[in-house]
Each structure stands twice: as structure tokens, then as C-alpha cells.
Amino acid sequence: MWRRIPERYRMAGSLCENCRQNFFPRRTFCPICRRKGKIVDKQMSGKGKVFAYSLVTAPPVGYEGEIPYILAIIELDEGPKVTAQIVDCKCDKLEIGTKVKSAFRRITEDGDEGIIYYGFKFKLDK
Amino acid sequence: MIAGIIGYGAYVPRYRIKAEEIAAVWGEEPDRIISGLNIKEKSVPATDEDTVTLAVEAARNALKHSGIDPKEIGALYVGSESHPYAVKPTASIVAEAIGATPNLTAADLEFACKAGTAAIQMCMGLVASGMVKYGMAIGADTSQGRPGDALEYSASAGAAAYIIGKKKEEAIAEIIDTYSFTTDTPDFWRREGADFPQHGGRFTGEPAYFKHVISASKGMMEKTKMKPEEFDYAVFHQPNGKFPLQAGKMLGFSSKQLERGLLTPIIGNTYSAASPLGLANVLDEAKPNKKILLTSFGSGAGSDSFVIRTTDLIDKKRKGITPLMDYVNDKQYLSYGLYVKHRRKLKSM
């Protein structure tokens, strides 16, 4: 998990300077240009729009206290799509295409005495 | 000027509980609580929010306002009494989340409700000495009150972040001077591993809050040769909605000077963020060349006082601000049952 902290905490992504494609999470190799590709760091803005969403009422272990919650695929302004929760919001405020921005939240934890995992979720971009 | 505020950011969670909702559970008279404490409602963090997440949101707003490169932050301190870990810093998580790592010093501070202003003072020293270019000082808390205790009406959640620098031409406000007053006064405490704090009831007023706030504020005004009427705003620590008004009156400030910086009646006591958020609300509206007295208070006990003067830049950089009132006014009310779930007050959770 901690190796992915730049992605999880601040949405650090990649850009291929050859084909101008953005990637998130980060890549070391461009899957389009292959050997011709030139990958550099690219910071995602954290802004995007709802591509699809679902209301979760039967959660996996560790998320029982959060139901009902919204899980969505967000299309970032830079292009890549990510799966994340949408918080501080109810489904009636959401449509496909609703603008959202990233929020920094707790994702899960290893019990009461273990590590707390933080990362991005999304909320409405008013 | 010792140092300047280069940018600032605030954050308050979206959830609220009304004092009357808490009073109904414990059989208290709501009107007596609301008028006695001058608290109508308080903020409550979401189930996935804690001091770290609040601090990150405030820090990001401060960065956006300042326009600086996070890599130029040489020191980052987070003051809180509710750090999620007893051992493992909040500050390193915040620094990573805003992209300030790895070349900076970072640490967590604790001094009940005044660790946020202690962080500001530490950053002032570091930038004034030239040891770092910018320092970030954060006050953030998701404080807890024992169910049924008077603290349950006030203990709330919020965060404020300040970026401190040395260059006057970059500052939206100058910190002219600072003065502190500290004694060992056991008015409020929480032992290691204890879920809830304990306090000395009435003892928290006169020998604790008032003694320190009044002494620090008087000392600050004597040091800078200023009088209450010369200030446009005054912000005092606000454990409830009454103490700061009383302290202001005792020092000779009018309620008009205190109005803008008093948030506890509508969001509760945000502990380490309380007086820093009061200052943020003042800066959100203050015009250039306005003078502000800021005095914090932390149980245990101590007060840090500051004289701050806004510069011409405050108007020019107003666009980058995420106003505190945007967060305060965007709210959703919780029942006491949901509040218990949000704050994990049930032992089985």
C-alpha cells in the first residue's frame, strides 16, 4: 500500500509525451507507443465527472458502518477513469456527467490497532 | 513584522447536530443549554473523516490560496488533541498528501485547544531566522465529549491551515508580534488511552480560561503599545459561545469587534482549530490595513496572543479563497443515534 501513496493521497499520474495520453495510476511504460513512448509524471487535478454509479447496500468486510454508500466510476478531466466512493451526497443529487472533485478520506483500517489507509474519494463539485 | 501569512485555508465537515437533539436524549432543558453555552449546533465529522483528513483539506485550501509550490514548504506542524495515532505523525501524512515531501521537517503538536497557534509561532521563528522559506501551521481536531457530559454540546470538528513566510510583499497579513502566557493549571485533561477527557467543571473558567486569555491579551497589547479600540477585530478561543464574549468585555472590546470571529454558536468548539478558524473567517472579509488581535487558549494551560495587520494583497488574492462560510452553510443534520455512529461512541463498533 505505502508504495502507492503518491497515487492514493494526491492522484499522481503519468503522461506519455509521445502520444499525449494521460495515465492513472502511474505507468512506467506507454502501452500505446511501446518503445517510442516517453513517460513523465503528471499530476491529476482531482476533478472529473460521473461516468457510472451504484448504491452499495451489501458491503464488503470493513465497510458495514458506511452503508448505504455510493460507488462510482469517475472520468477524470485528464481522461483516465477511476473507481471510488462519492461522499457527503445522496443518489438524488447524481446523474451521469455530474461534476465531482476529489476529497481526502479514510479508506479502511487494519482493525482498531492497525494502520489507517487514507486516499481519494469524490464529492460534488459545486 | 516578524512574519507574514502567505495563504490560509479552512475546512469544516458537513454534518451537524443540534443542541436540542442532544439535550432531548439526556433530559436537559434545551433552552437552558442553548442560552447557557450560546451553542445552537456543532459540526460532526463523517464516518470516514478524522484529524488527518480535515487537516489535508484545510492544507490544500491554504496551498491553493497562497499559490506557492508545496516543495517550498520547509516545516509542517499539525496541532491537535485528536491525532488518529498515538505514535505516527499526522504531519507526515498531511505533507505527503499535499506534495511537500521529502525535504521538510514535520511534527505533531498537542496543547489542548492551542496547539494550532503554537504551530504558527514555531513557523514564525523558522521563517524569521531563515531556516525555512515557508512553514505550514495547522490546527485540526475531531474532539470527543463523554456522552451526557456538558462537553458533548461543544466538542466538534474542523481545521485551519496557515502558510507562514518572511517576505512582506507576499503576505496577505503581517504578524506584527506575538506573546504567550503559560502555567500548569489542571483544568482539562485526557490520560493516555482514555476515550474521553475530564475537566474541572467551573474551575475551567476563571482560573483557567479567563486568567490566561486576559493575561496574554493584555501582555500582547502592552508589548505593542496598542489599545482595544485600535483593533478592527478580536478573536478569542471559544470553548463555548459565552466565554469569548465575556473575555472581550473584560478587556474592553465591543461585541462588534468580536462578532465575525465567533463561530462556536454555529459549529461548536473545534478545539485546536477554534481561534484559527475564527481568524480565517475574519480574513475572509477583512479589507487591507485592518488590525486583528488573536488570542488562543489551551487547557493545561496557556494562551498565545498575536497582533495581525492585513495588507493590500488580501484583496488581490481573495479569488483563491474557499470561504469558510461555504462549509458552514452547507450542512446536513444528524439524529443523536447517527451522531453516536459517526463518533464511534458505542464500544462494540
Interface residues (C-beta under 8 A of the other chain):
Chain A: I5 P6 Y9 R10 Q43 G65 E66 V87 D88 A103 F104 R105 R106 I107 I116 Y118 K121 K126
Chain B: R14 A46 T47 D48 E49 D50 V52 T53 V56 E57 R60 P84 Y85 I93 E96 A97 I98 G99 D330 Q332 K341 M349
